[in-house]
Amino acid sequence: MIKANIWVSALIRRAETGGAFACVLRRGDPDAGACLVLVSQDRNRTTLYIPARDGVGELIYLDVSGGNPDQQPAAIAAWIEKRLIQDPDLWLVEIEDRDGRHFITEPVHRR
């Protein structure tokens, strides 16, 4: 399993190479922290991707906005805040991309 800080660095590099802006909003455990990925297209269009495991234990990411980037950003922010309180080891990365690309290489599923 790859360390969290290395995974985050690679994600940020992919985003920047693709012409997007990416930054770490919250640092978690450098070795085993999970990473939430927030993608902002503009002020009112955001998508949140969270890590999960599929039926065989492989890492996947879930789009918890249900594929709807117009979901209210305040609701997403409240969800993130609650999750960070529950798990202090989490990382939070924000990607600002006009096209809404997430740059996650693992499989992504809609919830």
C-alpha positions in Angstrom: 0.0 0.0 0.0 1.3 3.4 -0.9 1.9 6.0 1.8 -0.7 8.8 2.0 1.8 11.6 1.6 3.2 10.1 -1.6 -0.3 9.5 -3.0 -1.2 13.1 -2.3 2.0 14.4 -3.9 1.4 12.4 -7.0 -2.3 13.6 -7.2 -1.2 17.2 -7.0 1.5 16.7 -9.6 -1.0 15.1 -12.0 -3.4 18.0 -11.5 -0.7 20.6 -12.0 0.6 18.9 -15.1 -2.9 18.8 -16.5 -3.2 22.6 -16.0 -5.3 22.6 -12.8 -4.5 24.1 -9.4 -4.2 21.7 -6.5 -3.4 22.2 -2.8 -3.5 20.4 0.5 -6.2 21.9 2.7 -5.5 19.6 5.5 -2.6 17.2 6.2 -3.5 13.9 7.8 -1.3 10.9 8.8 1.6 10.8 6.4 1.6 7.0 6.3 -2.0 5.7 6.5 -4.3 8.7 6.3 -7.1 8.5 3.7 -7.6 11.4 1.3 -10.8 13.2 0.5 -10.6 15.0 -2.9 -12.7 18.1 -3.4 -13.0 19.3 -7.0 -14.1 22.9 -7.6 -15.2 24.0 -11.0 -16.3 27.4 -9.7 -17.8 28.8 -6.5 -21.1 27.0 -6.9 -20.0 23.7 -8.6 -18.1 21.2 -6.4 -17.7 17.5 -6.3 -16.4 15.4 -3.4 -14.6 12.1 -3.9 -14.0 9.8 -0.9 -12.0 6.6 -0.6 -13.7 3.3 -0.2 -13.1 -0.4 -0.9 -14.8 -2.5 -3.5 -16.1 -6.0 -3.1 -12.6 -7.5 -3.4 -10.9 -5.0 -1.2 -9.4 -2.8 -3.9 -9.3 1.0 -3.3 -11.9 3.0 -5.2 -13.2 6.5 -4.9 -16.9 7.4 -4.6 -18.4 10.5 -6.0 -20.6 11.4 -3.0 -22.2 14.3 -4.9 -23.9 11.7 -7.1 -22.5 13.1 -10.2 -24.2 16.4 -9.6 -21.5 19.1 -9.2 -24.2 21.7 -8.6 -24.8 20.1 -5.2 -24.9 22.9 -2.6 -21.2 23.6 -1.6 -22.3 24.3 2.0 -23.7 20.8 2.3 -20.4 19.3 1.0 -18.4 21.5 3.4 -20.6 20.3 6.4 -20.1 16.7 5.3 -16.3 17.2 5.1 -16.2 18.9 8.6 -18.2 16.0 10.1 -15.9 13.4 8.5 -12.7 15.3 9.7 -14.0 15.3 13.3 -14.6 11.6 13.1 -11.2 10.8 11.6 -8.3 13.2 12.4 -5.9 11.2 10.1 -7.7 12.3 6.9 -6.1 14.4 4.2 -8.1 17.0 2.3 -7.0 18.0 -1.2 -8.7 20.6 -3.3 -8.4 20.7 -7.0 -9.6 23.7 -9.0 -10.3 22.7 -12.5 -12.7 24.5 -14.9 -13.5 21.1 -16.5 -14.1 19.3 -13.2 -11.4 16.8 -13.7 -10.4 14.9 -10.5 -7.0 13.3 -11.6 -7.6 10.3 -9.4 -6.1 7.2 -11.1 -8.1 4.6 -9.0 -11.6 3.6 -10.2 -14.3 6.3 -9.5 -17.9 5.3 -8.9 -21.0 7.4 -8.2 -22.8 6.7 -5.0 
